Amino acid sequence: MDLYTILFYVFALITLGGACVVVFSRNIVRSAFALLFAFFGVAGIYVFLLADFIAVTQLLIYVGGILVLILFAVMLTSHQINVDIKTGTIQVLPAVLITAALAGTVVGVLGTTDWHIAAQAAVFQTTAPQIGVILLTSYLLPFEVSSVILLVALIGAAMIARREKKV
């Protein structure tokens, strides 16, 4: 195995480990911090897929924005957050059956697919210039429509936030 394969498996383990802690932890703060590792692992996998723009976007939006918002919401909440999940056989049996069916499907697909390994790119090229050219040529109209929709949403949010409350 070469270094790239080992690093890919390391990032995959970081992602899966963080995701498992998020799902199985009963402490919400621990789950939020484990989500950080899952997001970093996904960004690392995007780098291995030569999708540098998506990797940076993953870090900026999810780690920089959403995760920090979740952490502040959890830490600044004055109420104690207690979630008591009681599982019985009624919930466990369908979950086991669905999981077994999905695992069987994945194993079947992995076993019957003829996997072709593509040649590795010789030179690493960034994808941001290509995305910029495509957005401003082929997809100019949808890009402008989405920017107008986001502007309207921003103006609406500002109006709702500034509205005086009637007592």
C-alpha positions in Angstrom: 0.0 0.0 0.0 1.2 3.5 -0.8 1.0 6.6 1.3 -2.1 7.9 -0.4 -4.0 4.7 0.4 -2.9 4.8 4.0 -3.9 8.4 4.4 -7.3 7.8 2.7 -8.0 5.0 5.2 -6.9 7.3 8.1 -9.4 10.0 6.9 -12.1 7.4 6.4 -11.5 6.1 10.0 -11.6 9.6 11.4 -14.9 10.3 9.5 -16.5 7.0 10.6 -15.3 7.2 14.2 -16.6 10.8 14.6 -19.9 9.8 13.0 -20.3 6.8 15.3 -19.6 9.0 18.4 -22.2 11.5 17.1 -24.8 8.8 16.8 -24.1 6.7 19.9 -23.1 9.4 22.4 -25.6 10.4 25.0 -23.7 13.7 25.8 -24.7 16.4 23.3 -21.5 18.4 23.7 -19.4 15.3 23.1 -21.5 14.6 20.0 -21.0 18.2 18.7 -17.2 17.9 19.1 -17.2 14.5 17.4 -19.1 16.1 14.5 -16.1 18.3 14.1 -13.9 15.3 13.4 -16.5 13.8 11.0 -16.5 17.1 9.0 -12.7 17.3 8.9 -12.6 13.7 7.7 -15.0 14.4 4.9 -13.0 17.4 3.9 -9.9 15.3 3.8 -11.6 12.7 1.6 -12.7 15.5 -0.8 -9.0 16.5 -1.1 -8.2 12.9 -2.1 -10.9 13.1 -4.8 -9.2 16.2 -6.2 -12.2 18.3 -5.3 -10.3 21.1 -3.5 -13.1 23.7 -3.9 -15.6 21.4 -2.2 -13.1 20.5 0.6 -12.6 24.2 1.4 -16.3 24.9 1.2 -16.9 22.0 3.6 -14.4 23.5 6.1 -15.7 27.0 5.8 -19.5 26.3 5.9 -19.8 23.3 8.0 -16.9 23.6 10.4 -16.7 27.3 10.4 -20.4 28.1 10.5 -22.8 25.4 11.3 -20.7 23.5 13.9 -19.8 26.7 15.8 -23.5 27.7 15.8 -24.4 24.3 17.2 -21.7 24.5 19.9 -22.8 28.0 20.9 -26.4 27.0 21.0 -25.6 24.0 23.2 -23.2 25.8 25.5 -25.3 28.9 26.0 -28.6 27.2 26.6 -29.8 27.8 30.1 -32.0 24.7 30.2 -30.6 21.3 30.9 -30.9 19.1 27.9 -31.9 15.6 28.9 -32.9 13.1 26.3 -33.9 9.7 27.6 -34.3 7.2 24.8 -36.0 4.0 25.7 -35.6 1.3 23.1 -37.8 -1.8 23.2 -38.1 -4.8 20.9 -40.7 -2.9 18.9 -38.0 -0.4 17.7 -35.1 -2.8 17.6 -36.5 -5.5 15.4 -37.3 -3.3 12.4 -34.0 -1.5 12.8 -32.1 -4.9 12.7 -34.1 -6.1 9.7 -33.6 -2.9 7.7 -29.9 -2.8 8.6 -29.5 -6.5 7.5 -31.2 -5.8 4.2 -29.0 -2.7 3.5 -25.9 -4.6 4.5 -26.9 -7.5 2.2 -27.5 -5.0 -0.6 -24.1 -3.4 -0.1 -22.3 -6.7 0.0 -24.1 -7.9 -3.1 -23.2 -4.7 -5.0 -19.5 -4.9 -3.9 -19.3 -8.5 -4.9 -20.9 -8.3 -8.3 -19.5 -5.0 -9.6 -16.5 -5.1 -11.9 -14.3 -2.3 -10.4 -12.0 -0.4 -12.7 -9.2 1.6 -11.2 -8.7 4.9 -13.1 -5.3 6.2 -13.9 -4.1 8.7 -11.3 -3.9 12.2 -12.5 -0.3 13.3 -13.1 -0.7 16.9 -12.2 -3.0 18.3 -9.5 -5.2 21.0 -11.0 -7.5 23.2 -8.9 -11.2 23.0 -9.6 -12.1 26.6 -8.6 -11.2 28.3 -11.9 -13.2 25.6 -13.8 -16.2 26.1 -11.5 -16.0 29.9 -12.0 -15.9 29.6 -15.8 -18.9 27.2 -15.9 -20.9 29.4 -13.5 -20.3 32.5 -15.6 -20.9 30.9 -19.0 -23.1 27.8 -19.1 -25.0 28.3 -15.9 -25.2 32.1 -15.8 -29.0 32.4 -15.6 -29.4 29.9 -12.7 -26.5 31.5 -10.9 -28.1 34.9 -11.1 -31.6 33.6 -10.2 -30.2 31.9 -7.1 -28.3 35.1 -6.1 -31.6 37.1 -6.4 -33.4 34.5 -4.3 -30.7 34.7 -1.6 -30.9 38.5 -1.7 -34.7 38.4 -1.2 -34.3 35.9 1.7 -31.7 38.1 3.3 -33.9 41.2 3.0 -36.9 39.2 4.4 -34.8 38.0 7.4 -33.6 41.6 8.1 -37.3 42.8 8.0 -38.4 40.1 10.4 -35.5 40.8 12.8 -36.2 44.6 12.8 -40.0 44.4 13.1 -41.2 46.0 16.3 -43.1 43.7 18.7 -46.6 44.8 19.5 -47.4 44.6 23.2 
